[in-house]
């Protein structure tokens, strides 16, 4: 009886030892590694918390890491969004109502319709790659304000897509403007016996009565020329600086025009300045 008690105590002790070792092993196996523990202890990033940087170094770092437009989807989910694009000296804005407006380097405001298909395509723009394909690339800035925003390389697939969209909308707006204006005539006499005549988009240039050029103006040049004529009413010139003058007619309106030396107007290449 005494020997049986000793054997029973030994078994209980062995079972206790085995259970303790198993518990320790379980703790060791399930305890996270140092790297995992540090990762779990790391505070979540702004993106993980549902925030997206809109400008500055944080946004530039996201773009450099390949997250080209981190704010795109959260913003376009709201009905009142407005996107701004800065490229090649122009400032462009797009609204969800399907309207694009832009200020060019010449400080002329223009606008055009964005189709429903283009708006739908715009929502997936952030899926495109924004890595540059050339060195020393130009930068297109995409933002929610007139600030710098996300710096997108112009040569990247995303940059090319933005440029294509702007080109399509502006070209469509130029065609519509040309149709809306209808009959347009411009007659300008410049120094050196040079005369320019535009009739509904066809330009004829003569020098001392001899025809030296005939060309069909592009929609872009035609729209620029009409806008230039409209702005003539707001300008007052110093007579000594005028190198060409003439008249313009459109919408049953007639107005005088004048060109000064070194003026950046759409047909400047045909007018001698000295």
MIZASE-352930 format. One line per field, with one value per residue: residue number from 1; residue in three letters; y, z, x of N, C-alpha, C, O in turn. Coordinates in steps of 0.02 Angstrom, whole numbers, plus 50000, padded with zeros to 5 digits. Layout:
<recs>
n	c(NUM_...)
res	c(ALA_...)
n.py	c(Y_...)
n.pz	c(Z_...)
n.px	c(X_...)
ca.py	c(Y_...)
ca.pz	c(Z_...)
ca.px	c(X_...)
c.py	c(Y_...)
c.pz	c(Z_...)
c.px	c(X_...)
o.py	c(Y_...)
o.pz	c(Z_...)
o.px	c(X_...)
</recs>
This chain:
<recs>
n	c(1_2_3_4_5_6_7_8_9_10_11_12_13_14_15_16_17_18_19_20_21_22_23_24_25_26_27_28_29_30_31_32_33_34_35_36_37_38_39_40_41_42_43_44_45_46_47_48_49_50_51_52_53_54_55_56_57_58_59_60_61_62_63_64_65_66_67_68_69_70_71_72_73_74_75_76_77_78_79_80_81_82_83_84_85_86_87_88_89_90_91_92_93_94_95_96_97_98_99_100_101_102_103_104_105_106_107_108_109_110_111_112_113_114_115_116_117_118_119_120_121_122_123_124_125_126_127_128_129_130_131_132_133_134_135_136_137_138_139_140_141_142_143_144_145_146_147_148_149_150_151_152_153_154_155_156_157_158_159_160_161_162_163_164_165_166_167_168_169_170_171_172_173_174_175_176_177_178_179_180_181_182_183_184_185_186_187_188_189_190_191_192_193_194_195_196_197_198_199_200_201_202_203_204_205_206_207_208_209_210_211_212_213_214_215_216_217_218_219_220_221_222_223_224_225_226_227_228_229_230_231_232_233_234_235_236_237_238_239_240_241_242_243_244_245_246_247_248_249_250_251_252_253_254_255_256_257_258_259_260_261_262_263_264_265_266_267_268_269_270_271_272_273_274)
res	c(UNK_UNK_UNK_UNK_UNK_UNK_UNK_UNK_UNK_UNK_UNK_UNK_UNK_UNK_UNK_UNK_UNK_UNK_UNK_UNK_UNK_UNK_UNK_UNK_UNK_UNK_UNK_UNK_UNK_UNK_UNK_UNK_UNK_UNK_UNK_UNK_UNK_UNK_UNK_UNK_UNK_UNK_UNK_UNK_UNK_UNK_UNK_UNK_UNK_UNK_UNK_UNK_UNK_UNK_UNK_UNK_UNK_UNK_UNK_UNK_UNK_UNK_UNK_UNK_UNK_UNK_UNK_UNK_UNK_UNK_UNK_UNK_UNK_UNK_UNK_UNK_UNK_UNK_UNK_UNK_UNK_UNK_UNK_UNK_UNK_UNK_UNK_UNK_UNK_UNK_UNK_UNK_UNK_UNK_UNK_UNK_UNK_UNK_UNK_UNK_UNK_UNK_UNK_UNK_UNK_UNK_UNK_UNK_UNK_UNK_UNK_UNK_UNK_UNK_UNK_UNK_UNK_UNK_UNK_UNK_UNK_UNK_UNK_UNK_UNK_UNK_UNK_UNK_UNK_UNK_UNK_UNK_UNK_UNK_UNK_UNK_UNK_UNK_UNK_UNK_UNK_UNK_UNK_UNK_UNK_UNK_UNK_UNK_UNK_UNK_UNK_UNK_UNK_UNK_UNK_UNK_UNK_UNK_UNK_UNK_UNK_UNK_UNK_UNK_UNK_UNK_UNK_UNK_UNK_UNK_UNK_UNK_UNK_UNK_UNK_UNK_UNK_UNK_UNK_UNK_UNK_UNK_UNK_UNK_UNK_UNK_UNK_UNK_UNK_UNK_UNK_UNK_UNK_UNK_UNK_UNK_UNK_UNK_UNK_UNK_UNK_UNK_UNK_UNK_UNK_UNK_UNK_UNK_UNK_UNK_UNK_UNK_UNK_UNK_UNK_UNK_UNK_UNK_UNK_UNK_UNK_UNK_UNK_UNK_UNK_UNK_UNK_UNK_UNK_UNK_UNK_UNK_UNK_UNK_UNK_UNK_UNK_UNK_UNK_UNK_UNK_UNK_UNK_UNK_UNK_UNK_UNK_UNK_UNK_UNK_UNK_UNK_UNK_UNK_UNK_UNK_UNK_UNK_UNK_UNK_UNK_UNK_UNK_UNK_UNK_UNK_UNK_UNK_UNK_UNK_UNK_UNK_UNK_UNK)
n.py	c(49940_50058_50070_50082_50210_50289_50264_50317_50452_50484_50469_50570_50679_50670_50687_50817_50885_50862_50929_51061_51082_51074_51184_51288_51269_51295_51432_51483_51446_51517_51647_51806_51850_51965_52058_52047_52086_52218_52266_52252_52341_52460_52618_52640_52691_52849_52820_52691_52722_52783_52909_53026_53102_53269_53360_53417_53344_53215_53173_53176_53074_52962_52959_52936_52808_52738_52745_52831_52927_52947_53010_53004_52912_52922_53058_53073_53000_53084_53195_53329_53353_53430_53435_53488_53525_53555_53598_53622_53763_53793_53804_53692_53643_53519_53468_53369_53387_53378_53473_53560_53682_53803_53901_53973_53997_54122_54190_54177_54128_53972_53846_53682_53541_53388_53222_53094_52968_52999_53053_52938_52860_52939_52911_52795_52831_52827_52700_52689_52682_52785_52802_52879_52882_52941_53032_53178_53230_53324_53390_53354_53426_53366_53404_53454_53584_53743_53721_53634_53490_53315_53262_53214_53126_53183_53096_52972_52834_52879_53018_53041_53001_53101_53214_53179_53179_53315_53371_53315_53368_53507_53520_53481_53584_53693_53663_53673_53808_53867_53831_53896_54033_54057_54155_54243_54374_54446_54580_54638_54759_54772_54826_54847_54817_54706_54607_54532_54422_54349_54236_54158_54060_54033_54084_54212_54278_54420_54511_54668_54658_54532_54364_54265_54164_54036_53963_53847_53886_53808_53734_53772_53886_53968_53987_54051_54167_54230_54253_54341_54452_54488_54537_54653_54768_54807_54862_54994_55075_55136_55243_55246_55120_55032_54906_54849_54859_54851_54782_54688_54571_54496_54406_54507_54617_54748_54789_54883_54834_54819_54790_54779_54803_54655_54589_54450_54375_54272_54266_54313_54277_54314_54449_54581_54658_54762)
n.pz	c(50000_50039_49944_49828_49841_49825_49692_49628_49664_49591_49460_49453_49467_49351_49253_49284_49256_49119_49072_49107_49026_48900_48903_48909_48786_48702_48723_48677_48541_48493_48522_48454_48332_48349_48242_48194_48307_48317_48198_48225_48326_48262_48219_48115_47941_47859_47744_47774_47876_47811_47761_47639_47570_47505_47454_47451_47531_47578_47485_47368_47399_47399_47263_47205_47252_47174_47199_47123_47122_47262_47322_47234_47214_47341_47332_47210_47241_47300_47260_47230_47175_47111_46994_46968_46845_46806_46671_46550_46557_46565_46658_46710_46740_46794_46810_46891_46820_46688_46624_46562_46593_46551_46574_46467_46423_46366_46442_46408_46431_46411_46370_46373_46333_46425_46385_46437_46430_46438_46566_46641_46610_46671_46806_46827_46813_46904_46899_46806_46759_46830_46808_46740_46566_46505_46534_46639_46636_46594_46708_46759_46857_46967_47058_47194_47211_47161_47186_47188_47197_47147_47075_46916_46798_46631_46525_46566_46563_46630_46627_46487_46457_46522_46449_46323_46348_46378_46255_46169_46217_46206_46067_46019_46072_46002_45870_45887_45922_45804_45718_45783_45773_45636_45489_45462_45445_45410_45381_45357_45347_45334_45371_45239_45130_45151_45155_45241_45227_45292_45267_45330_45387_45289_45242_45154_45096_45037_44955_44911_44815_44759_44773_44908_44996_45037_45144_45247_45398_45555_45672_45801_45782_45719_45819_45914_45843_45828_45964_45992_45913_45978_46097_46059_46077_46205_46211_46200_46091_46067_45939_45870_45890_45817_45696_45604_45540_45529_45486_45558_45542_45608_45659_45614_45661_45660_45677_45717_45706_45775_45769_45868_45880_45906_45960_46023_45925_45836_45697_45687_45626_45494_45485_45462_45579_45574)
n.px	c(50042_50097_50197_50119_50063_50175_50205_50091_50102_50217_50172_50075_50157_50235_50136_50100_50218_50226_50112_50144_50257_50197_50112_50204_50268_50162_50141_50263_50259_50149_50174_50201_50328_50467_50466_50336_50267_50309_50255_50120_50110_50133_50067_49923_49934_49892_49818_49772_49689_49587_49609_49669_49812_49814_49902_50074_50225_50184_50089_50166_50257_50172_50137_50262_50282_50197_50063_49962_49852_49794_49686_49583_49468_49397_49359_49288_49179_49091_48956_48984_49112_49263_49388_49554_49675_49839_49935_50062_50062_49927_49774_49657_49489_49372_49206_49074_48958_48988_49071_49210_49330_49455_49602_49714_49891_49884_49795_49662_49497_49415_49293_49214_49108_49106_49087_48966_49023_49159_49163_49132_49242_49337_49324_49396_49525_49630_49681_49778_49952_50079_50212_50357_50411_50515_50667_50690_50560_50410_50287_50122_50001_49882_49740_49629_49610_49675_49806_49967_49954_49945_50095_50106_50197_50213_50240_50198_50077_49961_49979_49979_49848_49774_49813_49764_49627_49602_49641_49546_49423_49446_49468_49344_49266_49319_49277_49139_49129_49169_49066_48962_48992_48987_48977_49125_49238_49395_49504_49662_49789_49961_50131_50252_50175_50097_49952_49818_49685_49542_49416_49285_49370_49464_49623_49704_49854_49935_50069_50107_50008_50031_49992_50043_50016_49898_49786_49696_49628_49657_49541_49578_49662_49570_49471_49552_49581_49456_49428_49530_49493_49375_49427_49486_49410_49433_49558_49679_49783_49950_49986_50110_50160_50087_50082_50002_49835_49655_49493_49356_49222_49078_48933_48848_48915_49036_49203_49350_49522_49687_49861_50003_50182_50273_50164_50074_49977_49857_49894_50021_50142_50137_50146_50254_50365_50453)
ca.py	c(50000_50116_50075_50106_50282_50320_50259_50364_50520_50492_50478_50637_50727_50668_50719_50889_50910_50860_50982_51124_51090_51085_51253_51332_51261_51330_51504_51499_51437_51566_51716_51836_51869_52036_52099_52048_52126_52288_52285_52260_52400_52520_52651_52635_52749_52890_52785_52636_52751_52811_52977_53029_53168_53308_53400_53416_53287_53151_53155_53161_53008_52913_52956_52904_52738_52706_52759_52894_52974_52915_53044_53005_52878_52953_53123_53065_52969_53139_53225_53398_53357_53470_53417_53539_53497_53606_53569_53662_53832_53801_53780_53660_53615_53473_53459_53310_53403_53369_53536_53574_53750_53810_53964_53959_54044_54189_54217_54173_54075_53933_53791_53633_53486_53322_53174_53047_52914_53025_53058_52870_52841_52978_52880_52741_52858_52811_52632_52693_52688_52854_52803_52914_52841_52979_53069_53251_53236_53376_53366_53376_53427_53350_53424_53474_53656_53770_53707_53588_53425_53256_53274_53157_53135_53190_53040_52911_52819_52922_53086_53042_52997_53167_53259_53159_53202_53388_53386_53297_53416_53574_53517_53480_53652_53736_53650_53701_53881_53885_53825_53946_54100_54063_54198_54285_54403_54489_54609_54674_54786_54778_54858_54810_54799_54641_54609_54468_54420_54287_54230_54094_54011_54029_54140_54230_54329_54450_54563_54715_54633_54465_54314_54226_54107_54018_53906_53839_53892_53754_53755_53805_53953_54006_54006_54101_54229_54262_54278_54400_54507_54510_54573_54716_54823_54827_54885_55059_55069_55194_55242_55232_55049_54991_54881_54828_54878_54826_54775_54621_54569_54433_54416_54574_54668_54769_54820_54895_54796_54845_54746_54817_54767_54597_54563_54378_54363_54208_54269_54357_54257_54343_54522_54607_54705_54816)
ca.pz	c(50000_50042_49879_49779_49849_49795_49619_49609_49668_49536_49398_49456_49457_49281_49215_49296_49218_49047_49059_49111_48966_48844_48908_48890_48714_48668_48728_48633_48472_48474_48536_48391_48326_48362_48185_48192_48364_48299_48147_48256_48369_48221_48206_48044_47900_47844_47695_47808_47918_47768_47741_47581_47566_47448_47429_47492_47529_47587_47421_47322_47417_47374_47190_47191_47269_47126_47216_47086_47142_47320_47342_47177_47225_47395_47313_47157_47270_47320_47200_47216_47164_47056_46985_46934_46811_46782_46622_46494_46566_46568_46718_46685_46792_46770_46860_46877_46774_46619_46597_46571_46578_46557_46560_46432_46436_46342_46488_46377_46461_46364_46402_46328_46364_46434_46374_46491_46424_46463_46639_46669_46604_46719_46873_46832_46793_46952_46887_46758_46785_46827_46804_46678_46516_46482_46588_46643_46610_46618_46761_46759_46926_46975_47127_47208_47214_47111_47209_47147_47194_47131_47017_46870_46739_46569_46480_46593_46536_46661_46600_46418_46458_46540_46393_46269_46367_46369_46183_46138_46238_46177_45995_46009_46087_45946_45814_45904_45918_45733_45691_45815_45747_45568_45444_45495_45396_45439_45330_45392_45306_45375_45340_45184_45078_45166_45171_45262_45221_45316_45252_45356_45402_45235_45245_45094_45111_44978_44967_44855_44764_44737_44822_44931_45037_45046_45190_45287_45469_45598_45720_45857_45762_45704_45884_45943_45805_45847_46032_45988_45886_46031_46148_46031_46102_46272_46207_46171_46067_46050_45866_45844_45898_45774_45636_45558_45561_45483_45511_45566_45541_45628_45692_45593_45697_45626_45726_45695_45742_45768_45794_45886_45872_45951_45991_46011_45900_45800_45630_45694_45583_45427_45490_45478_45635_45565)
ca.px	c(50000_50141_50231_50071_50056_50234_50198_50038_50129_50265_50133_50045_50211_50254_50082_50104_50275_50209_50064_50180_50298_50152_50088_50260_50277_50107_50154_50319_50238_50099_50196_50224_50398_50478_50445_50263_50244_50320_50206_50054_50112_50140_50003_49903_49949_49834_49776_49740_49636_49536_49625_49714_49845_49792_49957_50135_50271_50149_50059_50221_50283_50124_50143_50326_50275_50152_49993_49964_49801_49763_49624_49538_49404_49358_49331_49239_49119_49047_48926_49005_49184_49291_49458_49595_49733_49886_49980_50086_50043_49854_49739_49596_49444_49320_49153_49034_48904_49010_49097_49281_49349_49527_49636_49776_49946_49866_49744_49595_49456_49376_49257_49185_49071_49135_49033_48954_49073_49223_49156_49136_49312_49376_49320_49445_49590_49683_49706_49833_50020_50103_50285_50379_50445_50573_50701_50677_50492_50366_50242_50053_49977_49811_49724_49560_49611_49722_49874_50007_49922_49985_50139_50102_50241_50174_50252_50169_50011_49912_49989_49956_49775_49748_49824_49718_49560_49599_49644_49481_49371_49460_49457_49271_49242_49339_49232_49073_49134_49173_48998_48919_49008_48962_49015_49176_49284_49447_49547_49715_49843_50021_50188_50283_50126_50067_49880_49790_49612_49513_49345_49258_49421_49514_49669_49742_49904_49966_50120_50106_49962_50048_49971_50101_49995_49827_49781_49635_49647_49634_49488_49609_49682_49509_49442_49597_49575_49392_49435_49574_49452_49329_49464_49510_49370_49457_49627_49693_49851_49991_49987_50177_50177_50044_50116_49950_49768_49604_49425_49330_49149_49047_48869_48825_48953_49097_49248_49418_49574_49754_49914_50062_50245_50286_50103_50063_49910_49858_49924_50080_50199_50129_50149_50321_50364_50502)
c.py	c(50062_50126_50101_50181_50319_50320_50310_50435_50534_50505_50548_50690_50730_50701_50794_50921_50914_50917_51051_51137_51106_51158_51302_51329_51299_51405_51524_51497_51493_51638_51747_51853_51944_52080_52103_52092_52200_52311_52296_52323_52465_52553_52646_52699_52788_52854_52728_52661_52785_52883_52975_53098_53203_53348_53389_53352_53219_53127_53137_53093_52952_52904_52919_52828_52701_52714_52829_52946_52946_52947_53036_52975_52907_53018_53114_53028_53022_53175_53294_53405_53405_53455_53472_53506_53555_53575_53620_53735_53845_53774_53756_53634_53573_53464_53398_53323_53396_53432_53543_53646_53757_53882_53946_54008_54115_54221_54220_54114_54039_53877_53744_53577_53423_53271_53127_52989_52937_53033_52989_52846_52876_52946_52825_52765_52837_52740_52632_52704_52760_52857_52835_52865_52877_53014_53143_53267_53299_53346_53396_53372_53416_53363_53438_53549_53681_53759_53655_53519_53369_53269_53212_53170_53134_53130_52974_52896_52863_52993_53092_53040_53065_53216_53244_53184_53277_53406_53371_53349_53484_53574_53517_53550_53700_53726_53681_53777_53904_53883_53879_54016_54109_54108_54243_54310_54450_54515_54653_54696_54799_54814_54815_54788_54732_54650_54538_54472_54350_54288_54160_54040_54002_54092_54150_54287_54354_54500_54605_54687_54563_54414_54271_54167_54100_53959_53906_53840_53832_53780_53794_53877_53997_54031_54059_54168_54266_54291_54341_54461_54533_54553_54641_54776_54849_54856_54954_55060_55137_55191_55222_55158_55004_54971_54856_54849_54852_54824_54702_54624_54499_54450_54485_54631_54685_54806_54830_54854_54828_54796_54788_54772_54714_54571_54489_54368_54304_54208_54310_54339_54289_54419_54544_54659_54761_54846)
c.pz	c(50000_49975_49825_49782_49817_49719_49593_49610_49610_49471_49396_49441_49383_49237_49223_49257_49144_49029_49060_49049_48905_48843_48886_48815_48676_48668_48680_48560_48449_48488_48472_48392_48340_48305_48181_48248_48349_48247_48177_48299_48328_48210_48132_48006_47887_47795_47727_47853_47877_47747_47682_47578_47501_47417_47472_47487_47537_47522_47370_47335_47393_47298_47171_47205_47222_47142_47188_47110_47203_47341_47290_47193_47284_47374_47261_47181_47292_47259_47182_47201_47108_47053_46946_46906_46786_46734_46568_46497_46570_46634_46697_46743_46759_46827_46842_46831_46701_46586_46612_46551_46587_46540_46527_46451_46414_46384_46456_46407_46406_46402_46351_46367_46368_46428_46434_46490_46451_46539_46671_46666_46656_46788_46882_46815_46840_46943_46839_46792_46779_46827_46738_46630_46485_46542_46583_46614_46634_46667_46751_46831_46928_47047_47133_47212_47159_47132_47166_47142_47178_47070_46972_46811_46675_46522_46504_46560_46565_46633_46528_46414_46475_46482_46336_46284_46355_46295_46150_46154_46206_46102_45979_46021_46031_45886_45826_45900_45846_45701_45719_45787_45677_45526_45484_45442_45430_45381_45366_45342_45352_45337_45284_45131_45089_45184_45186_45257_45243_45301_45274_45363_45348_45235_45178_45114_45045_44999_44904_44796_44740_44792_44842_44975_45036_45092_45226_45360_45508_45645_45778_45840_45749_45769_45918_45909_45823_45918_46033_45963_45940_46083_46124_46061_46170_46271_46175_46153_46058_45975_45839_45848_45852_45711_45584_45585_45509_45514_45516_45568_45561_45665_45676_45633_45657_45676_45695_45737_45728_45799_45809_45879_45927_45985_45973_45989_45851_45732_45629_45646_45514_45428_45506_45533_45628_45495)
c.px	c(50043_50177_50184_50062_50115_50230_50146_50063_50177_50228_50102_50098_50231_50201_50085_50160_50260_50161_50098_50222_50255_50127_50142_50271_50224_50118_50209_50298_50191_50119_50223_50297_50405_50454_50369_50235_50252_50270_50137_50052_50115_50072_49985_49919_49884_49787_49738_49683_49581_49548_49673_49746_49824_49848_50018_50175_50236_50118_50113_50252_50237_50130_50207_50324_50226_50079_49977_49914_49764_49697_49569_49469_49364_49324_49276_49176_49068_49019_48952_49080_49202_49365_49494_49658_49776_49935_49997_50062_49968_49828_49670_49555_49390_49270_49110_48975_48924_49034_49171_49295_49424_49548_49702_49830_49931_49811_49674_49558_49417_49341_49228_49152_49113_49079_49024_49003_49140_49221_49162_49208_49355_49377_49373_49516_49646_49710_49766_49900_50043_50180_50307_50414_50504_50603_50683_50608_50457_50316_50173_50028_49902_49792_49649_49554_49658_49794_49908_49976_49971_50028_50141_50148_50200_50182_50222_50102_49956_49917_49964_49880_49744_49756_49775_49647_49553_49600_49578_49428_49383_49449_49383_49241_49260_49294_49163_49073_49135_49104_48952_48930_48981_49007_49062_49223_49333_49490_49598_49768_49903_50076_50216_50235_50094_49993_49856_49714_49588_49439_49322_49312_49473_49556_49704_49790_49934_50019_50125_50066_49975_50031_50031_50080_49919_49826_49714_49656_49619_49579_49518_49629_49622_49476_49485_49589_49511_49397_49479_49535_49405_49365_49489_49473_49396_49528_49631_49768_49885_50004_50056_50195_50136_50081_50065_49882_49718_49536_49406_49254_49126_48983_48840_48857_49016_49140_49316_49467_49641_49804_49975_50124_50253_50223_50093_49990_49913_49892_49988_50136_50196_50140_50220_50317_50415_50498)
o.py	c(50111_50183_50138_50214_50371_50369_50342_50475_50589_50547_50581_50739_50784_50737_50831_50975_50962_50950_51094_51192_51146_51189_51350_51381_51330_51438_51575_51540_51513_51684_51716_51869_51980_52133_52156_52129_52241_52368_52343_52354_52519_52518_52649_52753_52764_52857_52716_52624_52813_52915_52928_53148_53172_53369_53355_53309_53170_53068_53088_53057_52901_52848_52877_52790_52641_52693_52878_53005_52923_52914_53059_53009_52916_53033_53145_53026_53006_53183_53316_53458_53419_53463_53499_53464_53600_53531_53655_53764_53902_53727_53794_53607_53589_53453_53378_53276_53405_53445_53532_53669_53721_53916_53908_54054_54162_54273_54261_54058_54070_53863_53762_53567_53406_53278_53122_52964_52898_53021_52982_52814_52848_52953_52810_52725_52828_52722_52582_52732_52794_52909_52819_52815_52849_53026_53168_53312_53324_53286_53456_53320_53451_53337_53436_53576_53642_53785_53635_53491_53373_53287_53163_53220_53091_53115_52926_52942_52884_53025_53141_53073_53084_53255_53289_53207_53299_53451_53409_53371_53515_53624_53549_53571_53744_53774_53710_53808_53955_53927_53905_54053_54162_54101_54276_54272_54489_54476_54701_54657_54833_54832_54754_54745_54703_54694_54490_54520_54300_54335_54110_53981_53966_54147_54102_54336_54314_54529_54580_54691_54536_54421_54244_54123_54149_53910_53958_53799_53809_53841_53842_53923_54056_54089_54107_54220_54327_54346_54387_54516_54593_54601_54682_54830_54906_54872_54971_55048_55187_55142_55185_55136_54944_55014_54842_54856_54834_54860_54658_54672_54449_54501_54518_54685_54641_54849_54792_54842_54861_54765_54828_54711_54727_54535_54469_54354_54288_54156_54338_54383_54292_54449_54528_54700_54803_54892)
o.pz	c(49966_49953_49780_49730_49786_49686_49542_49565_49583_49431_49344_49406_49356_49190_49175_49229_49110_48977_49019_49022_48863_48791_48849_48783_48624_48618_48646_48521_48391_48468_48439_48444_48342_48317_48167_48239_48365_48249_48159_48306_48355_48195_48090_48034_47902_47802_47711_47867_47906_47719_47674_47584_47449_47359_47523_47444_47505_47505_47333_47289_47370_47273_47127_47173_47229_47102_47225_47117_47196_47374_47301_47185_47278_47396_47266_47145_47303_47210_47125_47214_47063_47102_46898_46938_46751_46753_46543_46446_46577_46663_46669_46791_46705_46884_46784_46805_46656_46528_46669_46498_46627_46499_46555_46489_46438_46365_46476_46408_46361_46460_46293_46426_46323_46462_46476_46542_46484_46572_46723_46713_46682_46824_46938_46804_46818_46976_46832_46847_46729_46843_46686_46651_46444_46592_46531_46573_46688_46668_46737_46863_46896_47093_47084_47218_47115_47100_47114_47087_47194_47017_46988_46775_46665_46484_46467_46531_46530_46619_46510_46371_46445_46468_46304_46240_46326_46274_46107_46110_46182_46075_45931_45984_46015_45853_45781_45877_45829_45662_45684_45778_45659_45527_45532_45399_45474_45338_45400_45299_45403_45279_45282_45090_45042_45223_45150_45281_45216_45319_45242_45348_45359_45230_45148_45144_45002_45054_44850_44738_44702_44849_44799_44989_45034_45081_45235_45382_45495_45655_45802_45877_45766_45773_45946_45942_45832_45930_46071_45990_45947_46109_46164_46068_46189_46323_46130_46196_46044_45949_45791_45813_45848_45676_45527_45645_45453_45562_45483_45593_45536_45698_45720_45639_45625_45714_45653_45796_45677_45850_45767_45873_45986_46034_45915_46031_45827_45710_45578_45626_45479_45374_45560_45533_45672_45479)
o.px	c(50029_50186_50206_50055_50106_50247_50157_50049_50179_50249_50102_50085_50243_50217_50074_50154_50278_50169_50082_50223_50274_50121_50129_50282_50237_50105_50203_50317_50194_50085_50265_50326_50355_50424_50342_50187_50209_50245_50102_49999_50103_50023_50030_49918_49829_49726_49680_49636_49534_49504_49712_49711_49817_49843_50015_50161_50256_50122_50106_50270_50261_50129_50207_50359_50216_50036_49978_49932_49707_49656_49513_49418_49304_49268_49223_49126_49010_49056_48945_49108_49161_49401_49467_49689_49752_49974_49954_50043_49948_49856_49631_49583_49366_49289_49109_48944_48882_49020_49192_49273_49454_49518_49742_49819_49961_49784_49633_49583_49390_49357_49219_49166_49151_49028_49069_49024_49175_49271_49194_49232_49403_49426_49392_49561_49703_49759_49800_49903_50029_50209_50278_50442_50540_50571_50663_50600_50472_50305_50166_50035_49864_49824_49612_49499_49678_49840_49882_49973_50030_50002_50174_50139_50157_50137_50220_50072_49910_49867_49933_49850_49694_49710_49749_49612_49504_49563_49555_49391_49336_49425_49361_49197_49220_49274_49133_49025_49105_49086_48908_48882_48955_49068_49043_49246_49313_49511_49580_49789_49896_50068_50205_50251_50066_49975_49872_49683_49611_49404_49337_49300_49522_49530_49729_49770_49954_50015_50144_50085_49935_50052_50066_50121_49882_49861_49682_49696_49563_49573_49489_49615_49622_49457_49459_49591_49512_49372_49466_49543_49397_49336_49511_49502_49381_49556_49593_49810_49853_50031_50060_50241_50150_50108_50083_49873_49736_49521_49435_49225_49151_48979_48811_48828_49045_49117_49338_49455_49651_49789_49996_50118_50240_50228_50103_49947_49967_49917_50007_50174_50246_50142_50245_50271_50420_50535)
</recs>
